[in-house]
Amino acid sequence: MEHTQIILNIMQERQITPYRMAKATGISESLFSKWKESPTSKVSSNNLVLIAEYLDCSVDYLLGRTKNPNHPIKL
């Protein structure tokens, strides 16, 4: 599964709107719409970190590298 789809699924499960995510992270709301249209879109590492922090999970979880949302981020 693409990491954009993982992010969108988590947002849906937690009932987080693109507007709310955009306000909290500073990421453009239109980017979330782009992901819905093209789930294979790339996400910058900066945005992945912002989203992981907001969702309180690891970047590895967002990338689909672990099923454990609290898996430590490897730097």
MISEFI-8726 format. One record per atom (N, C-alpha, C, CB): residue number from 1; residue in three letters; z, x negated, y negated. Coordinates in steps of 0.2 Angstrom, whole numbers. Glycine has a CB too. Layout:
REC resi resn    c3    c1    c2
REC  NUM  ala     Z     X     Y
...
This chain:
REC resi resn    c3    c1    c2
REC    1  met     0    -4     6
REC    1  met     0     0     0
REC    1  met     0    -4    -6
REC    1  met     6     5     0
REC    2  glu    -4    -3   -11
REC    2  glu    -4    -7   -17
REC    2  glu     2    -6   -21
REC    2  glu   -10    -4   -22
REC    3  his     4   -11   -25
REC    3  his    10   -11   -29
REC    3  his    10    -6   -34
REC    3  his    12   -18   -32
REC    4  thr     4    -4   -37
REC    4  thr     4     1   -42
REC    4  thr     6     8   -39
REC    4  thr    -3     2   -45
REC    5  gln     4     9   -33
REC    5  gln     6    15   -29
REC    5  gln    13    15   -27
REC    5  gln     1    16   -23
REC    6  ile    16    10   -25
REC    6  ile    23     9   -24
REC    6  ile    27    11   -30
REC    6  ile    25     2   -22
REC    7  ile    25     9   -36
REC    7  ile    28    10   -42
REC    7  ile    28    18   -44
REC    7  ile    26     6   -48
REC    8  leu    22    20   -43
REC    8  leu    21    28   -45
REC    8  leu    25    32   -40
REC    8  leu    13    29   -44
REC    9  asn    25    30   -33
REC    9  asn    29    34   -29
REC    9  asn    36    34   -30
REC    9  asn    28    31   -22
REC   10  ile    39    28   -32
REC   10  ile    46    28   -34
REC   10  ile    47    32   -41
REC   10  ile    48    20   -36
REC   11  met    43    32   -45
REC   11  met    43    36   -51
REC   11  met    44    43   -49
REC   11  met    38    35   -56
REC   12  gln    39    45   -45
REC   12  gln    39    52   -43
REC   12  gln    45    54   -39
REC   12  gln    33    53   -38
REC   13  glu    48    50   -35
REC   13  glu    54    51   -31
REC   13  glu    60    52   -35
REC   13  glu    55    46   -26
REC   14  arg    60    48   -41
REC   14  arg    66    48   -45
REC   14  arg    64    53   -51
REC   14  arg    67    41   -48
REC   15  gln    59    56   -51
REC   15  gln    57    61   -57
REC   15  gln    57    57   -64
REC   15  gln    61    67   -57
REC   16  ile    54    51   -64
REC   16  ile    53    47   -70
REC   16  ile    46    48   -72
REC   16  ile    55    40   -69
REC   17  thr    45    51   -78
REC   17  thr    39    52   -81
REC   17  thr    36    45   -84
REC   17  thr    39    57   -87
REC   18  pro    29    45   -85
REC   18  pro    26    39   -88
REC   18  pro    29    38   -95
REC   18  pro    19    40   -88
REC   19  tyr    30    44   -98
REC   19  tyr    33    43  -105
REC   19  tyr    40    40  -105
REC   19  tyr    33    50  -108
REC   20  arg    44    42  -101
REC   20  arg    51    39  -100
REC   20  arg    51    32   -98
REC   20  arg    55    43   -95
REC   21  met    46    30   -94
REC   21  met    46    23   -91
REC   21  met    43    19   -97
REC   21  met    41    23   -85
REC   22  ala    38    21  -101
REC   22  ala    35    18  -106
REC   22  ala    40    17  -112
REC   22  ala    29    22  -109
REC   23  lys    44    22  -113
REC   23  lys    49    21  -119
REC   23  lys    55    16  -117
REC   23  lys    53    28  -120
REC   24  ala    56    16  -110
REC   24  ala    62    11  -108
REC   24  ala    60     4  -107
REC   24  ala    64    14  -101
REC   25  thr    53     3  -105
REC   25  thr    51    -4  -104
REC   25  thr    46    -7  -109
REC   25  thr    47    -4   -98
REC   26  gly    44    -2  -114
REC   26  gly    39    -5  -119
REC   26  gly    32    -6  -116
REC   26  gly    41   -11  -121
REC   27  ile    31    -4  -110
REC   27  ile    24    -4  -107
REC   27  ile    20     2  -109
REC   27  ile    24    -4   -99
REC   28  ser    14     2  -111
REC   28  ser    10     7  -113
REC   28  ser    10    13  -108
REC   28  ser     3     5  -114
REC   29  glu    11    19  -110
REC   29  glu    10    25  -106
REC   29  glu     4    26  -103
REC   29  glu    12    31  -110
REC   30  ser    -2    24  -107
REC   30  ser    -8    24  -104
REC   30  ser   -10    20   -98
REC   30  ser   -14    22  -109
REC   31  leu    -6    14   -97
REC   31  leu    -6    10   -91
REC   31  leu    -4    14   -85
REC   31  leu    -2     4   -92
REC   32  phe     1    18   -85
REC   32  phe     3    22   -79
REC   32  phe    -3    27   -77
REC   32  phe     9    26   -81
REC   33  ser    -6    30   -82
REC   33  ser   -12    34   -81
REC   33  ser   -18    30   -78
REC   33  ser   -15    38   -88
REC   34  lys   -19    24   -80
REC   34  lys   -24    20   -77
REC   34  lys   -22    19   -70
REC   34  lys   -24    13   -81
REC   35  trp   -16    17   -68
REC   35  trp   -14    16   -61
REC   35  trp   -15    22   -57
REC   35  trp    -6    14   -61
REC   36  lys   -14    28   -60
REC   36  lys   -15    34   -56
REC   36  lys   -22    35   -54
REC   36  lys   -13    41   -60
REC   37  glu   -27    33   -59
REC   37  glu   -34    34   -58
REC   37  glu   -36    28   -53
REC   37  glu   -37    34   -64
REC   38  ser   -33    22   -54
REC   38  ser   -36    17   -50
REC   38  ser   -30    13   -47
REC   38  ser   -40    12   -54
REC   39  pro   -27    15   -41
REC   39  pro   -21    12   -39
REC   39  pro   -21     5   -37
REC   39  pro   -18    16   -33
REC   40  thr   -27     2   -37
REC   40  thr   -28    -5   -35
REC   40  thr   -28    -9   -42
REC   40  thr   -35    -6   -32
REC   41  ser   -26    -6   -47
REC   41  ser   -26   -10   -54
REC   41  ser   -21   -16   -53
REC   41  ser   -24    -6   -59
REC   42  lys   -21   -21   -57
REC   42  lys   -17   -26   -57
REC   42  lys   -11   -25   -61
REC   42  lys   -20   -33   -58
REC   43  val    -5   -28   -60
REC   43  val     1   -27   -64
REC   43  val     3   -34   -66
REC   43  val     6   -23   -61
REC   44  ser     4   -35   -73
REC   44  ser     6   -42   -75
REC   44  ser    13   -44   -72
REC   44  ser     5   -43   -82
REC   45  ser    14   -50   -71
REC   45  ser    21   -52   -69
REC   45  ser    26   -50   -74
REC   45  ser    21   -59   -68
REC   46  asn    25   -50   -80
REC   46  asn    30   -48   -85
REC   46  asn    31   -40   -84
REC   46  asn    27   -49   -92
REC   47  asn    26   -36   -83
REC   47  asn    27   -29   -82
REC   47  asn    31   -28   -76
REC   47  asn    20   -25   -82
REC   48  leu    29   -31   -70
REC   48  leu    33   -31   -64
REC   48  leu    40   -32   -65
REC   48  leu    30   -35   -59
REC   49  val    42   -37   -69
REC   49  val    49   -38   -70
REC   49  val    52   -33   -74
REC   49  val    50   -45   -74
REC   50  leu    49   -30   -79
REC   50  leu    52   -25   -83
REC   50  leu    53   -19   -79
REC   50  leu    47   -24   -89
REC   51  ile    48   -17   -75
REC   51  ile    49   -11   -71
REC   51  ile    54   -12   -66
REC   51  ile    42   -10   -67
REC   52  ala    55   -18   -63
REC   52  ala    60   -19   -58
REC   52  ala    67   -18   -61
REC   52  ala    59   -26   -54
REC   53  glu    67   -21   -67
REC   53  glu    74   -21   -70
REC   53  glu    76   -13   -72
REC   53  glu    74   -25   -77
REC   54  tyr    71    -9   -74
REC   54  tyr    72    -2   -76
REC   54  tyr    73     2   -69
REC   54  tyr    66     1   -79
REC   55  leu    70     0   -64
REC   55  leu    71     4   -58
REC   55  leu    77     1   -54
REC   55  leu    65     4   -54
REC   56  asp    80    -4   -56
REC   56  asp    85    -7   -53
REC   56  asp    83    -9   -45
REC   56  asp    91    -3   -53
REC   57  cys    78   -13   -45
REC   57  cys    76   -15   -38
REC   57  cys    72   -22   -39
REC   57  cys    71   -10   -35
REC   58  ser    71   -25   -34
REC   58  ser    68   -32   -34
REC   58  ser    60   -31   -35
REC   58  ser    69   -36   -28
REC   59  val    57   -37   -38
REC   59  val    50   -37   -38
REC   59  val    47   -37   -31
REC   59  val    48   -44   -42
REC   60  asp    50   -40   -27
REC   60  asp    48   -41   -20
REC   60  asp    47   -33   -17
REC   60  asp    52   -45   -15
REC   61  tyr    52   -29   -19
REC   61  tyr    51   -22   -16
REC   61  tyr    45   -19   -19
REC   61  tyr    58   -18   -18
REC   62  leu    44   -20   -26
REC   62  leu    38   -17   -29
REC   62  leu    32   -19   -26
REC   62  leu    39   -18   -37
REC   63  leu    32   -25   -24
REC   63  leu    26   -28   -21
REC   63  leu    25   -27   -14
REC   63  leu    26   -36   -22
REC   64  gly    29   -23   -11
REC   64  gly    29   -21    -4
REC   64  gly    30   -27     1
REC   64  gly    22   -19    -3
REC   65  arg    34   -32    -2
REC   65  arg    35   -38     3
REC   65  arg    42   -37     7
REC   65  arg    36   -44    -1
REC   66  thr    46   -31     5
REC   66  thr    52   -30     8
REC   66  thr    53   -22     7
REC   66  thr    58   -34     5
REC   67  lys    57   -19    12
REC   67  lys    58   -12    12
REC   67  lys    65   -11     9
REC   67  lys    58    -9    19
REC   68  asn    69   -17     7
REC   68  asn    75   -17     4
REC   68  asn    75   -18    -3
REC   68  asn    80   -23     7
REC   69  pro    76   -12    -7
REC   69  pro    75   -12   -14
REC   69  pro    80   -18   -18
REC   69  pro    77    -6   -17
REC   70  asn    85   -20   -14
REC   70  asn    90   -25   -17
REC   70  asn    88   -32   -15
REC   70  asn    97   -23   -16
REC   71  his    83   -33   -11
REC   71  his    81   -39    -9
REC   71  his    81   -44   -15
REC   71  his    74   -39    -5
REC   72  pro    84   -50   -15
REC   72  pro    84   -54   -21
REC   72  pro    77   -57   -23
REC   72  pro    88   -61   -19
REC   73  ile    76   -57   -29
REC   73  ile    69   -60   -32
REC   73  ile    69   -67   -30
REC   73  ile    69   -58   -39
REC   74  lys    63   -69   -28
REC   74  lys    62   -77   -26
REC   74  lys    59   -80   -32
REC   74  lys    59   -78   -20
REC   75  leu    62   -84   -35
REC   75  leu    58   -88   -41
REC   75  leu    56   -94   -39
REC   75  leu    63   -88   -47
